[in-house]
């Protein structure tokens, strides 16, 4: 079986047997296409650790790919080869004998400072009682990102039945089909969600998703990203704001307020607490900057 054929079967397995987002599937497809172009006539069983080394070297020296891109592409390849062994397409995994480390430069996640976050929230609450359904849906979506720190893919997957206004909680369907609860304690958000639900009922859409556009179609991550950029610009924020930045903002503010890191891990849906620990460095950096400002005055 050619590598390209194995890649096609692996992607079909990901689509049918795993609960992966469209964004993840597209990323896997792109990563495997890169490898298939490098091994156009190579059979899966012929690929060994030296082939993997040559592929990594080709990405660095010929494609001039970033280390982060190389790391992601290799991670996708590892998943394919692991699947191939489990499906008895291979007797052994060439990655088991590969001793190749890809080091990434340490980069702290970007977050909004408290002033920018407040400006964005004020922009959302302004004219909330608009007659336009999509305007209210937009403000509800961004408000949820600001308060809960959920991923944009998780936000657009929320169903009506996942929301409990009485408990101020939302069941989130996260990565790897893991479920968790997040909470919104802002009275403003609670009122706005009730107002939005009243509007949503008027759409009479068969869709189960909580966030629907005026024509009854579910809200999509690209639409949320566009709305958020526009809202940030209207709030006078010069930086490019993304949904993931709001997730970082929540984590940073929670830790700065004294919330136990294990609770932050649970709210964010991190599988490993090591992923959550990076936000402690962000908080420390903010503390240092605040002290410098005091010193300058």
Backbone as CSV, one residue per row, in Angstrom:
resi,resn,N_x,N_y,N_z,CA_x,CA_y,CA_z,C_x,C_y,C_z
1,UNK,0.842,-1.191,0.000,0.000,0.000,0.000,0.881,1.246,0.000
2,UNK,0.626,2.134,-0.963,1.366,3.385,-1.028,1.074,4.246,0.193
3,UNK,2.047,5.111,0.520,1.816,6.012,1.659,0.565,6.852,1.443
4,UNK,0.378,7.357,0.216,-0.787,8.202,-0.070,-2.093,7.453,0.156
5,UNK,-2.115,6.154,-0.160,-3.316,5.342,0.074,-3.557,5.162,1.576
6,UNK,-2.482,4.924,2.309,-2.593,4.785,3.766,-3.102,6.079,4.391
7,UNK,-2.610,7.214,3.878,-3.061,8.515,4.394,-4.552,8.687,4.168
8,UNK,-5.038,8.272,2.985,-6.467,8.375,2.694,-7.306,7.514,3.624
9,UNK,-6.842,6.300,3.891,-7.572,5.409,4.808,-7.557,5.944,6.234
10,UNK,-6.411,6.492,6.629,-6.323,7.066,7.983,-7.283,8.244,8.151
11,UNK,-7.353,9.113,7.152,-8.265,10.257,7.222,-9.717,9.800,7.266
12,UNK,-10.040,8.757,6.520,-11.399,8.223,6.551,-11.727,7.682,7.938
13,UNK,-10.741,7.037,8.561,-10.914,6.553,9.939,-11.168,7.724,10.889
14,UNK,-10.417,8.817,10.717,-10.584,9.993,11.576,-11.978,10.603,11.412
15,UNK,-12.477,10.601,10.185,-13.797,11.199,9.926,-14.919,10.352,10.510
16,UNK,-14.786,9.035,10.433,-15.891,8.158,10.809,-15.842,7.658,12.251
17,UNK,-14.643,7.398,12.755,-14.521,6.754,14.065,-14.181,7.711,15.195
18,UNK,-13.663,8.899,14.875,-13.250,9.845,15.907,-14.082,11.113,15.834
19,UNK,-14.301,11.737,16.976,-15.057,12.992,17.023,-14.083,14.156,16.931
20,UNK,-13.623,14.424,15.713,-12.677,15.510,15.491,-13.376,16.654,14.786
21,UNK,-12.918,17.870,15.062,-13.497,19.041,14.414,-13.063,19.105,12.955
22,UNK,-13.823,19.852,12.154,-13.461,20.038,10.752,-12.097,20.704,10.625
23,UNK,-11.807,21.618,11.555,-10.514,22.310,11.553,-9.378,21.310,11.727
24,UNK,-9.533,20.355,12.660,-8.506,19.337,12.893,-8.352,18.429,11.688
25,UNK,-9.477,18.022,11.099,-9.427,17.150,9.926,-8.726,17.826,8.756
26,UNK,-9.010,19.118,8.565,-8.347,19.858,7.483,-6.839,19.940,7.736
27,UNK,-6.458,20.132,9.009,-5.034,20.205,9.358,-4.344,18.867,9.082
28,UNK,-4.990,17.756,9.483,-4.428,16.422,9.212,-4.259,16.209,7.708
29,UNK,-5.287,16.588,6.957,-5.258,16.404,5.504,-4.080,17.161,4.888
30,UNK,-3.899,18.422,5.289,-2.790,19.221,4.768,-1.442,18.658,5.150
31,UNK,-1.314,18.210,6.403,-0.042,17.653,6.871,0.322,16.384,6.093
32,UNK,-0.658,15.518,5.882,-0.389,14.253,5.199,-0.159,14.451,3.705
33,UNK,-0.777,15.479,3.145,-0.536,15.777,1.737,0.919,16.192,1.516
34,UNK,1.465,16.945,2.467,2.880,17.336,2.398,3.774,16.095,2.341
35,UNK,3.477,15.138,3.238,4.287,13.921,3.290,4.088,13.078,2.033
36,UNK,2.850,13.020,1.524,2.574,12.242,0.317,3.309,12.816,-0.887
37,UNK,3.441,14.129,-0.938,4.199,14.764,-2.021,5.690,14.435,-1.918
38,UNK,6.165,14.247,-0.693,7.578,13.910,-0.481,7.848,12.434,-0.809
39,UNK,6.843,11.568,-0.553,6.965,10.132,-0.828,5.901,9.714,-1.850
40,UNK,5.956,10.228,-3.082,4.873,9.966,-4.045,4.735,8.501,-4.442
41,UNK,5.841,7.756,-4.459,5.791,6.354,-4.887,6.279,5.398,-3.795
42,UNK,6.318,5.919,-2.580,6.858,5.125,-1.473,5.743,4.298,-0.834
43,UNK,6.026,3.017,-0.624,5.069,2.183,0.089,5.211,2.408,1.589
44,UNK,4.113,2.267,2.287,4.106,2.532,3.730,5.156,1.685,4.445
45,UNK,5.260,0.401,4.058,6.194,-0.501,4.735,7.662,-0.161,4.455
46,UNK,7.911,0.617,3.419,9.291,0.968,3.066,9.827,2.148,3.876
47,UNK,8.962,2.885,4.505,9.391,4.093,5.220,10.031,3.705,6.549
48,UNK,11.280,4.106,6.715,11.993,3.816,7.959,12.438,5.111,8.625
49,UNK,13.213,4.989,9.694,13.602,6.172,10.459,14.453,7.129,9.631
50,UNK,15.251,6.608,8.682,16.073,7.484,7.852,15.202,8.294,6.902
51,UNK,14.127,7.684,6.408,13.177,8.429,5.577,12.536,9.557,6.379
52,UNK,12.214,9.274,7.620,11.611,10.300,8.480,12.596,11.437,8.722
53,UNK,13.866,11.087,8.939,14.888,12.122,9.147,15.039,12.987,7.893
54,UNK,15.046,12.342,6.730,15.164,13.098,5.487,13.969,14.018,5.276
55,UNK,12.803,13.547,5.670,11.597,14.378,5.529,11.675,15.610,6.438
56,UNK,12.129,15.412,7.656,12.275,16.534,8.588,13.318,17.523,8.067
57,UNK,14.440,16.983,7.569,15.500,17.839,7.038,15.007,18.618,5.812
58,UNK,14.222,17.961,4.959,13.675,18.618,3.767,12.794,19.805,4.156
59,UNK,11.981,19.635,5.196,11.105,20.730,5.632,11.913,21.911,6.146
60,UNK,13.006,21.613,6.846,13.840,22.692,7.390,14.622,23.404,6.287
61,UNK,15.282,22.622,5.443,16.256,23.190,4.510,15.655,23.605,3.175
62,UNK,14.646,22.894,2.715,14.045,23.201,1.413,12.767,24.016,1.557
63,UNK,11.858,23.539,2.404,10.592,24.259,2.598,10.745,25.468,3.512
64,UNK,11.836,25.504,4.293,12.060,26.583,5.268,10.859,26.730,6.194
65,UNK,10.304,25.589,6.605,9.129,25.601,7.482,9.529,25.962,8.906
66,UNK,8.604,26.573,9.623,8.838,26.893,11.024,8.886,25.604,11.845
67,UNK,9.608,25.668,12.961,9.704,24.486,13.823,8.324,24.056,14.325
68,UNK,7.444,25.028,14.559,6.097,24.690,15.032,5.323,23.919,13.968
69,UNK,5.507,24.306,12.685,4.838,23.593,11.591,5.394,22.184,11.442
70,UNK,6.714,22.070,11.551,7.348,20.746,11.441,6.852,19.836,12.568
71,UNK,6.799,20.383,13.766,6.373,19.592,14.921,4.944,19.081,14.726
72,UNK,4.066,19.951,14.202,2.673,19.547,13.995,2.567,18.466,12.915
73,UNK,3.325,18.638,11.828,3.266,17.654,10.739,3.790,16.295,11.194
74,UNK,4.843,16.307,11.990,5.393,15.052,12.496,4.421,14.403,13.480
75,UNK,3.742,15.211,14.268,2.747,14.669,15.203,1.625,13.962,14.443
76,UNK,1.213,14.531,13.316,0.179,13.899,12.492,0.692,12.587,11.911
77,UNK,1.946,12.581,11.442,2.545,11.349,10.926,2.599,10.261,12.001
78,UNK,2.930,10.654,13.221,2.985,9.682,14.317,1.625,9.024,14.523
79,UNK,0.567,9.824,14.441,-0.776,9.275,14.596,-1.081,8.270,13.491
80,UNK,-0.681,8.601,12.256,-0.929,7.690,11.136,-0.201,6.365,11.343
81,UNK,1.078,6.418,11.694,1.840,5.184,11.853,1.344,4.359,13.043
82,UNK,0.921,5.037,14.098,0.367,4.307,15.246,-0.908,3.580,14.827
83,UNK,-1.754,4.284,14.062,-2.987,3.669,13.552,-2.663,2.489,12.636
84,UNK,-1.640,2.641,11.781,-1.275,1.581,10.839,-0.846,0.312,11.575
85,UNK,-0.124,0.461,12.668,0.276,-0.699,13.466,-0.957,-1.349,14.107
86,UNK,-1.848,-0.528,14.660,-3.057,-1.063,15.291,-3.946,-1.796,14.295
87,UNK,-3.934,-1.336,13.036,-4.752,-1.961,11.994,-4.021,-3.103,11.284
88,UNK,-2.836,-3.452,11.776,-2.011,-4.532,11.201,-1.561,-4.245,9.775
89,UNK,-1.509,-2.954,9.421,-0.930,-2.565,8.131,0.588,-2.549,8.214
90,UNK,1.102,-2.439,9.435,2.545,-2.442,9.697,2.834,-3.354,10.876
91,UNK,4.034,-3.963,10.842,4.453,-4.795,11.977,5.127,-3.964,13.056
92,UNK,5.770,-2.878,12.639,6.462,-2.028,13.612,6.347,-0.574,13.187
93,UNK,6.560,0.306,14.147,6.434,1.746,13.924,7.833,2.358,13.781
94,UNK,8.154,2.985,12.633,9.502,3.566,12.454,9.804,4.672,13.456
95,UNK,8.772,5.268,14.029,9.006,6.327,15.017,9.588,5.767,16.315
96,UNK,9.394,4.458,16.559,9.928,3.855,17.785,11.450,3.887,17.808
97,UNK,12.068,3.942,16.624,13.534,3.942,16.540,14.102,5.316,16.196
98,UNK,13.217,6.305,16.073,13.673,7.642,15.684,14.011,8.473,16.916
99,UNK,15.219,8.976,16.950,15.637,9.846,18.049,15.859,11.247,17.483
100,UNK,14.778,11.969,17.301,14.829,13.291,16.669,13.921,14.225,17.458
101,UNK,14.486,15.246,18.052,13.696,16.182,18.848,13.553,17.505,18.117
102,UNK,12.343,18.029,18.161,12.069,19.329,17.539,11.787,20.307,18.669
103,UNK,12.706,21.242,18.854,12.581,22.185,19.967,11.921,23.463,19.489
104,UNK,10.909,23.887,20.216,10.211,25.116,19.880,10.680,26.247,20.789
105,UNK,10.806,27.456,20.247,11.109,28.595,21.118,9.963,28.827,22.088
106,UNK,10.283,29.082,23.334,9.233,29.270,24.337,8.499,30.582,24.056
107,UNK,7.212,30.460,23.864,6.416,31.641,23.543,5.206,31.696,24.472
108,UNK,5.115,32.772,25.215,3.999,32.896,26.148,2.721,33.246,25.386
109,UNK,1.598,32.684,25.817,0.336,32.991,25.141,-0.044,34.455,25.313
110,UNK,-0.668,35.008,24.282,-1.084,36.405,24.328,-2.442,36.516,25.005
111,UNK,-2.594,37.532,25.815,-3.863,37.759,26.504,-4.162,39.257,26.515
112,UNK,-5.429,39.589,26.630,-5.810,40.990,26.774,-5.560,41.434,28.202
113,UNK,-5.129,42.672,28.375,-5.031,43.176,29.737,-6.445,43.513,30.224
114,UNK,-6.550,43.818,31.503,-7.877,44.022,32.094,-8.620,45.195,31.459
115,UNK,-7.900,46.258,31.120,-8.554,47.437,30.524,-9.161,47.102,29.167
116,UNK,-8.405,46.390,28.320,-8.918,46.024,26.999,-10.093,45.062,27.105
117,UNK,-10.006,44.137,28.062,-11.113,43.188,28.256,-12.380,43.934,28.679
118,UNK,-12.225,44.928,29.558,-13.385,45.716,29.989,-13.946,46.548,28.845
119,UNK,-13.069,47.106,28.015,-13.517,47.877,26.868,-14.326,47.012,25.897
120,UNK,-13.854,45.792,25.693,-14.560,44.872,24.804,-15.920,44.510,25.382
121,UNK,-15.968,44.283,26.682,-17.241,43.933,27.315,-18.231,45.098,27.245
122,UNK,-17.741,46.318,27.444,-18.613,47.492,27.342,-19.179,47.631,25.929
123,UNK,-18.330,47.345,24.940,-18.767,47.416,23.545,-19.887,46.408,23.283
124,UNK,-19.792,45.225,23.897,-20.817,44.196,23.710,-22.138,44.601,24.343
125,UNK,-22.067,45.197,25.536,-23.281,45.519,26.277,-23.990,46.739,25.704
126,UNK,-23.279,47.483,24.871,-23.888,48.657,24.263,-24.913,48.226,23.213
127,UNK,-26.090,48.783,23.274,-27.142,48.495,22.299,-27.451,46.996,22.214
128,UNK,-27.484,46.310,23.348,-27.725,44.875,23.336,-29.136,44.543,22.862
129,UNK,-30.060,45.476,23.076,-31.454,45.210,22.712,-31.724,45.549,21.250
130,UNK,-30.793,45.232,20.405,-30.945,45.478,18.970,-32.056,44.596,18.411
131,UNK,-32.712,45.073,17.338,-33.751,44.285,16.686,-33.155,43.231,15.767
132,UNK,-31.865,43.344,15.476,-31.232,42.417,14.553,-30.772,41.165,15.286
133,UNK,-31.255,39.998,14.853,-30.939,38.746,15.537,-29.438,38.464,15.532
134,UNK,-28.780,38.631,14.374,-27.357,38.316,14.287,-26.512,39.201,15.195
135,UNK,-26.968,40.448,15.414,-26.242,41.345,16.324,-26.270,40.798,17.742
136,UNK,-27.447,40.328,18.168,-27.571,39.766,19.518,-26.798,38.455,19.615
137,UNK,-26.850,37.635,18.568,-26.102,36.374,18.559,-24.602,36.647,18.654
138,UNK,-24.133,37.655,17.933,-22.718,38.013,17.955,-22.273,38.410,19.357
139,UNK,-23.055,39.263,19.994,-22.670,39.738,21.323,-22.744,38.617,22.351
140,UNK,-23.722,37.728,22.198,-23.830,36.588,23.112,-22.626,35.669,22.956
141,UNK,-22.234,35.383,21.722,-21.103,34.489,21.462,-19.808,35.043,22.057
142,UNK,-19.530,36.309,21.802,-18.282,36.905,22.292,-18.301,37.032,23.815
143,UNK,-19.476,37.359,24.356,-19.611,37.459,25.814,-19.311,36.110,26.465
144,UNK,-19.781,35.016,25.847,-19.507,33.677,26.379,-18.012,33.364,26.335
145,UNK,-17.352,33.752,25.255,-15.906,33.539,25.177,-15.179,34.297,26.286
146,UNK,-15.611,35.525,26.532,-14.982,36.369,27.548,-15.161,35.821,28.955
147,UNK,-16.298,35.190,29.212,-16.616,34.766,30.575,-16.196,33.331,30.886
148,UNK,-16.142,32.463,29.859,-15.934,31.038,30.128,-14.592,30.500,29.665
149,UNK,-13.925,31.158,28.711,-12.643,30.671,28.229,-12.731,29.425,27.368
150,UNK,-13.911,29.134,26.809,-14.039,27.942,25.968,-13.367,28.165,24.617
151,UNK,-12.988,27.084,23.961,-12.455,27.159,22.604,-13.576,27.560,21.646
152,UNK,-13.212,28.176,20.522,-14.242,28.634,19.590,-14.996,27.443,19.002
153,UNK,-14.313,26.322,18.788,-14.997,25.128,18.273,-15.982,24.579,19.308
154,UNK,-15.632,24.689,20.592,-16.542,24.253,21.656,-17.745,25.182,21.744
155,UNK,-17.501,26.472,21.586,-18.582,27.462,21.642,-19.649,27.151,20.599
156,UNK,-19.231,26.920,19.365,-20.194,26.712,18.282,-20.833,25.326,18.337
157,UNK,-20.322,24.443,19.211,-20.901,23.101,19.355,-21.898,23.016,20.506
158,UNK,-22.026,24.080,21.295,-22.957,24.051,22.433,-24.386,23.863,21.927
159,UNK,-25.111,22.940,22.543,-26.516,22.715,22.212,-27.398,23.393,23.254
160,UNK,-28.641,23.604,22.904,-29.571,24.257,23.828,-29.660,23.465,25.128
161,UNK,-29.684,22.142,25.025,-29.828,21.302,26.216,-28.592,21.340,27.115
162,UNK,-27.466,21.818,26.596,-26.234,21.920,27.398,-26.268,23.111,28.356
163,UNK,-27.148,24.061,28.088,-27.206,25.299,28.878,-28.201,25.161,30.020
164,UNK,-27.778,25.518,31.221,-28.665,25.556,32.385,-28.622,26.961,32.973
165,UNK,-29.684,27.723,32.733,-29.735,29.083,33.268,-29.886,29.073,34.781
166,UNK,-30.570,28.071,35.320,-30.781,28.018,36.771,-29.473,27.767,37.515
167,UNK,-28.574,26.952,36.933,-27.283,26.656,37.563,-26.166,27.553,37.048
168,UNK,-26.482,28.405,36.054,-25.462,29.248,35.409,-24.297,28.393,34.912
169,UNK,-24.637,27.275,34.263,-23.609,26.338,33.811,-23.860,25.909,32.363
170,UNK,-22.793,25.452,31.721,-22.869,24.953,30.357,-22.024,23.686,30.267
171,UNK,-22.602,22.636,29.709,-21.835,21.411,29.459,-21.075,21.597,28.151
172,UNK,-19.767,21.392,28.208,-18.909,21.593,27.042,-18.419,20.238,26.529
173,UNK,-18.497,20.062,25.231,-17.995,18.845,24.589,-16.622,19.188,24.007
174,UNK,-15.577,18.800,24.714,-14.233,19.243,24.371,-13.456,18.270,23.524
175,UNK,-12.142,18.475,23.483,-11.250,17.628,22.678,-11.282,16.199,23.193
176,UNK,-11.115,15.253,22.262,-11.090,13.852,22.657,-12.393,13.372,23.242
177,UNK,-13.484,14.044,22.883,-14.823,13.687,23.372,-14.929,13.786,24.890
178,UNK,-14.057,14.610,25.511,-14.135,14.810,26.964,-15.147,15.912,27.267
179,UNK,-15.966,15.671,28.265,-16.978,16.647,28.654,-16.579,17.318,29.964
180,UNK,-16.964,18.579,30.095,-16.710,19.301,31.335,-17.795,20.360,31.504
181,UNK,-17.850,20.959,32.679,-18.801,22.029,32.950,-18.043,23.342,33.087
182,UNK,-18.600,24.396,32.508,-18.094,25.740,32.747,-19.243,26.565,33.327
183,UNK,-18.899,27.676,33.944,-19.905,28.456,34.667,-19.805,29.928,34.290
184,UNK,-20.948,30.590,34.256,-20.976,32.030,34.019,-21.672,32.672,35.212
185,UNK,-20.940,33.482,35.938,-21.465,34.092,37.158,-21.871,35.541,36.948
186,UNK,-21.650,36.059,35.748,-22.023,37.433,35.450,-23.541,37.554,35.293
187,UNK,-24.213,38.364,36.129,-25.662,38.555,35.975,-26.026,39.102,34.599
188,UNK,-25.147,39.945,34.049,-25.400,40.514,32.722,-25.472,39.425,31.667
189,UNK,-24.539,38.477,31.723,-24.537,37.406,30.743,-25.763,36.522,30.905
190,UNK,-26.164,36.264,32.151,-27.377,35.477,32.387,-28.606,36.133,31.768
191,UNK,-28.748,37.450,31.971,-29.884,38.176,31.385,-29.813,38.163,29.866
192,UNK,-28.624,38.330,29.332,-28.471,38.369,27.886,-28.756,37.011,27.246
193,UNK,-28.398,35.938,27.937,-28.695,34.603,27.427,-30.204,34.357,27.404
194,UNK,-30.910,34.812,28.443,-32.375,34.671,28.450,-32.990,35.444,27.283
195,UNK,-32.503,36.656,27.074,-33.003,37.475,25.976,-32.719,36.813,24.634
196,UNK,-31.517,36.247,24.498,-31.164,35.594,23.244,-32.047,34.363,23.000
197,UNK,-32.301,33.565,24.054,-33.112,32.358,23.900,-34.531,32.686,23.433
198,UNK,-35.073,33.800,23.915,-36.401,34.225,23.462,-36.391,34.508,21.962
199,UNK,-35.344,35.146,21.511,-35.214,35.428,20.074,-35.014,34.135,19.285
200,UNK,-34.221,33.240,19.852,-33.913,32.000,19.151,-35.167,31.173,18.897
201,UNK,-36.080,31.170,19.869,-37.318,30.403,19.710,-38.133,30.868,18.508
202,UNK,-38.033,32.134,18.185,-38.795,32.681,17.069,-38.276,32.193,15.720
203,UNK,-37.053,31.663,15.687,-36.495,31.184,14.421,-37.140,29.885,13.962
204,UNK,-37.642,29.104,14.923,-38.275,27.809,14.623,-37.365,26.924,13.779
205,UNK,-36.108,26.859,14.168,-35.127,26.045,13.450,-35.043,24.660,14.085
206,UNK,-34.864,23.608,13.268,-34.718,22.255,13.832,-33.334,22.012,14.434
207,UNK,-32.395,22.935,14.215,-31.026,22.753,14.720,-31.005,22.734,16.241
208,UNK,-30.123,21.878,16.813,-29.986,21.772,18.263,-28.981,22.765,18.824
209,UNK,-28.176,23.369,17.968,-27.136,24.287,18.429,-27.743,25.489,19.138
210,UNK,-27.033,25.952,20.173,-27.494,27.121,20.908,-27.407,28.380,20.054
211,UNK,-26.279,28.568,19.410,-26.040,29.805,18.675,-26.380,29.628,17.198
212,UNK,-27.458,30.296,16.778,-27.929,30.206,15.402,-27.959,31.583,14.757
213,UNK,-27.671,31.611,13.467,-27.807,32.842,12.696,-29.266,33.068,12.322
214,UNK,-29.570,34.216,11.776,-30.970,34.605,11.547,-31.729,33.634,10.637
215,UNK,-31.016,32.942,9.748,-31.681,32.002,8.841,-31.803,30.605,9.433
216,UNK,-31.400,30.461,10.699,-31.548,29.180,11.379,-30.361,28.255,11.258
217,UNK,-29.259,28.727,10.628,-28.064,27.897,10.485,-27.148,28.095,11.691
218,UNK,-26.457,27.019,12.112,-25.547,27.145,13.263,-24.413,28.128,12.999
219,UNK,-24.007,28.827,14.041,-22.862,29.727,13.978,-21.590,28.908,13.752
220,UNK,-20.651,29.444,12.973,-19.403,28.734,12.659,-18.202,29.466,13.261
221,UNK,-17.094,28.747,13.535,-15.890,29.399,14.072,-15.374,30.548,13.216
222,UNK,-15.305,30.430,11.863,-14.822,31.577,11.078,-15.686,32.824,11.267
223,UNK,-16.993,32.642,11.402,-17.887,33.779,11.619,-17.590,34.435,12.962
224,UNK,-17.352,33.621,13.992,-17.029,34.164,15.318,-15.740,34.975,15.252
225,UNK,-14.733,34.453,14.543,-13.458,35.168,14.438,-13.642,36.529,13.766
226,UNK,-14.447,36.561,12.714,-14.711,37.825,12.016,-15.432,38.801,12.928
227,UNK,-16.461,38.329,13.605,-17.223,39.186,14.524,-16.325,39.747,15.616
228,UNK,-15.452,38.890,16.159,-14.591,39.322,17.266,-13.612,40.398,16.808
229,UNK,-13.034,40.235,15.618,-12.124,41.263,15.102,-12.840,42.607,14.974
230,UNK,-14.073,42.573,14.451,-14.840,43.807,14.278,-15.184,44.434,15.625
231,UNK,-15.597,43.608,16.600,-15.950,44.117,17.923,-14.747,44.743,18.615
232,UNK,-13.572,44.122,18.472,-12.357,44.653,19.095,-11.972,45.992,18.468
233,UNK,-12.106,46.093,17.149,-11.816,47.358,16.474,-12.774,48.454,16.933
234,UNK,-14.055,48.105,17.055,-15.051,49.081,17.518,-14.816,49.500,18.960
235,UNK,-14.177,48.620,19.734,-13.865,48.939,21.131,-12.571,49.738,21.261
236,UNK,-11.919,50.016,20.128,-10.683,50.797,20.156,-9.452,50.005,20.518
237,UNK,-9.504,48.674,20.370,-8.343,47.833,20.682,-7.505,47.696,19.420
238,UNK,-6.257,48.107,19.476,-5.413,48.125,18.284,-4.876,46.748,17.924
239,UNK,-4.745,45.874,18.903,-4.207,44.543,18.646,-5.228,43.683,17.908
240,UNK,-4.742,42.697,17.163,-5.627,41.734,16.519,-6.080,40.729,17.576
241,UNK,-7.371,40.679,17.831,-7.920,39.840,18.900,-8.516,38.570,18.295
242,UNK,-8.163,37.422,18.857,-8.666,36.130,18.395,-9.430,35.444,19.524
243,UNK,-10.288,34.474,19.196,-10.989,33.729,20.250,-10.037,33.064,21.229
244,UNK,-8.900,32.539,20.722,-7.972,31.869,21.628,-7.311,32.863,22.575
245,UNK,-7.193,34.114,22.150,-6.650,35.132,23.036,-7.589,35.363,24.222
246,UNK,-8.894,35.281,23.984,-9.851,35.435,25.081,-9.753,34.255,26.048
247,UNK,-9.449,33.081,25.515,-9.223,31.902,26.370,-8.008,32.133,27.256
248,UNK,-6.925,32.644,26.674,-5.741,32.970,27.462,-6.051,34.046,28.507
249,UNK,-6.886,35.012,28.112,-7.249,36.107,29.017,-7.968,35.577,30.244
250,UNK,-8.926,34.674,30.037,-9.650,34.083,31.165,-8.693,33.367,32.107
251,UNK,-7.826,32.532,31.551,-6.901,31.763,32.379,-5.993,32.673,33.194
252,UNK,-5.466,33.691,32.542,-4.562,34.625,33.226,-5.269,35.365,34.349
253,UNK,-6.476,35.850,34.074,-7.222,36.600,35.088,-7.664,35.705,36.249
254,UNK,-8.046,34.467,35.949,-8.442,33.547,37.018,-7.275,33.284,37.964
255,UNK,-6.104,33.017,37.401,-4.934,32.745,38.247,-4.517,33.983,39.027
256,UNK,-4.587,35.149,38.370,-4.228,36.392,39.057,-5.173,36.676,40.215
257,UNK,-6.428,36.209,40.103,-7.424,36.420,41.165,-7.294,35.388,42.278
258,UNK,-6.368,34.417,42.127,-6.127,33.448,43.189,-6.810,32.113,43.018
259,UNK,-7.426,31.846,41.843,-8.088,30.561,41.628,-7.052,29.448,41.532
260,UNK,-7.314,28.351,42.217,-6.392,27.213,42.222,-6.147,26.731,40.795
261,UNK,-4.888,26.435,40.471,-4.529,26.039,39.105,-5.257,24.771,38.678
262,UNK,-5.605,23.897,39.633,-6.326,22.674,39.273,-7.750,22.992,38.824
263,UNK,-8.350,24.037,39.402,-9.672,24.469,38.962,-9.592,25.093,37.573
264,UNK,-8.521,25.866,37.340,-8.332,26.480,36.025,-8.147,25.383,34.975
265,UNK,-7.379,24.352,35.311,-7.188,23.222,34.401,-8.528,22.590,34.040
266,UNK,-9.374,22.414,35.029,-10.679,21.782,34.792,-11.582,22.677,33.953
267,UNK,-11.586,23.974,34.222,-12.426,24.897,33.466,-12.000,24.976,31.999
268,UNK,-10.686,24.918,31.759,-10.180,25.022,30.394,-10.226,23.695,29.643
269,UNK,-10.370,22.601,30.378,-10.410,21.297,29.730,-9.053,20.801,29.293
270,UNK,-8.002,21.199,30.018,-6.656,20.725,29.694,-6.474,19.297,30.198
271,UNK,-5.956,18.427,29.345,-5.707,17.043,29.737,-4.571,16.974,30.763
272,UNK,-3.549,17.828,30.574,-2.400,17.833,31.475,-2.293,19.188,32.167
273,UNK,-1.960,19.160,33.440,-1.810,20.420,34.175,-0.577,21.187,33.695
274,UNK,0.355,20.492,33.027,1.536,21.170,32.483,1.134,22.223,31.456
275,UNK,0.048,21.952,30.721,-0.452,22.927,29.747,-0.966,24.169,30.458
276,UNK,-1.601,23.968,31.600,-2.163,25.096,32.355,-1.074,25.916,33.020
277,UNK,0.027,25.263,33.385,1.080,25.940,34.139,1.727,27.092,33.384
278,UNK,1.638,27.082,32.051,2.251,28.176,31.291,1.612,29.510,31.646
279,UNK,0.347,29.503,32.085,-0.330,30.749,32.431,0.201,31.352,33.726
280,UNK,0.843,30.537,34.558,1.464,31.101,35.763,2.621,32.000,35.358
281,UNK,3.318,31.647,34.254,4.410,32.491,33.750,3.854,33.796,33.201
282,UNK,2.678,33.718,32.553,2.044,34.932,32.045,1.700,35.861,33.195
283,UNK,1.144,35.306,34.269,0.783,36.114,35.433,2.016,36.743,36.060
284,UNK,3.104,35.972,36.164,4.350,36.508,36.720,4.887,37.646,35.856
285,UNK,4.781,37.465,34.521,5.256,38.507,33.617,4.458,39.789,33.814
286,UNK,3.133,39.638,33.963,2.288,40.811,34.204,2.643,41.497,35.505
287,UNK,2.983,40.715,36.525,3.376,41.274,37.815,4.671,42.078,37.679
288,UNK,5.633,41.528,36.946,6.902,42.233,36.749,6.687,43.559,36.022
289,UNK,5.837,43.531,34.995,5.576,44.753,34.234,4.892,45.814,35.103
290,UNK,3.959,45.344,35.971,3.286,46.284,36.870,4.266,46.914,37.844
291,UNK,5.206,46.103,38.354,6.211,46.622,39.278,7.132,47.621,38.583
292,UNK,7.454,47.343,37.310,8.300,48.278,36.563,7.607,49.621,36.404
293,UNK,6.291,49.577,36.115,5.544,50.820,35.956,5.531,51.619,37.249
294,UNK,5.401,50.906,38.377,5.434,51.597,39.674,6.801,52.218,39.895
295,UNK,7.864,51.488,39.530,9.219,51.994,39.685,9.487,53.226,38.825
296,UNK,8.903,53.238,37.604,9.104,54.365,36.705,8.432,55.637,37.239
297,UNK,7.379,55.456,38.009,6.682,56.624,38.565,7.348,57.099,39.851
